[in-house]
Amino acid sequence: MLDPQTISDRIEIDDLITTYTRAVDTLDWPLYDTVFTPDATIDYTASGGMKGTRNEVRDWLAETLPMFSTMQHYVCQKEVTLDGDSADVRVYLMNPMAIAQPDGSAWRMEVGGYYLHKLVRTPDGWRSRELVEELAWDRKDS
């Protein structure tokens, strides 16, 4: 049986993951910052991105993601391991994206894999201090 604190933590963590995907998909960088601790590290190298601090990666995303005309994260199963004021979270993801072409068509790609978050409880709630993206598969138009 789950105690009330565990239930509350899991709901707050679920909300944090939703905030992360909404921030990225809507290019809302102030919202993106609220997902992470200021000293967080983020690693998107599995999908050809960069690894760096929250601010370095946020700035890179702000420059890179506008090339996509559409993108939408789907996240589902979340394996949450709570340990007091820290948590490890493995989130299944699928992310379809498209780039509009001059002829009106779209070049499409999809990635599937996992987000591995190391979370900490802060005075402002749960925050990610480390995010590593792992890919299980990808599919791209030729």
Residue, then its C-alpha position, 0 to 999 in steps of 0.5 A: m500500500l502506498d502512503p500519502q507522501t509517496i502518492s503525492d511524490r509520484i503525482e508531482i514527478d508525473d507533473l514534472i515530466t509533463t512540464y518537461t515535454r510541454a516546455v520542449d514542444t512549445l519552445d518555452w525556455p523559462l518553463y524548461d528551466t523550472v524542470f531542472t536544478p540550476d546545476a543540472t546536466i543534460d545529455y542528448t548525445a544519443s540522438g545526435g544532440m549535445k551534453g552540457t549544463r541546463n543553460e548550455v543545453r537550453d540555449w542549444l535547443a532554442e537555436t536548434l528546435p525551431m527548424f522543426s515545423t512540428m514535434q510532439h513528445y509522447v511519454c508513458q510508462k514511468e518507473v519511479t524509484l523513490d529514496g527520501d529526497s531523491a528519485d530515479v525515473r525511467v520514462y518511455l518516450m516517443n517523439p515524432m518530428a517534421i521539417a517543412q520542405p519548400d515544396g510543401s511536403a514534410w521530412r519526418m523522423e521519429v525517435g523512441g527510447y527513454y529519459l533517465h532522470k535523477l531527481v531531487r526534492t527542492p523547496d520548489g518541488w521535485r527537480s531534475r539534476e540529471l537527464v540522460e536520453e537513451l535511444a531504443w530506435d529511430r526512423k527517418d525519411s530518406 
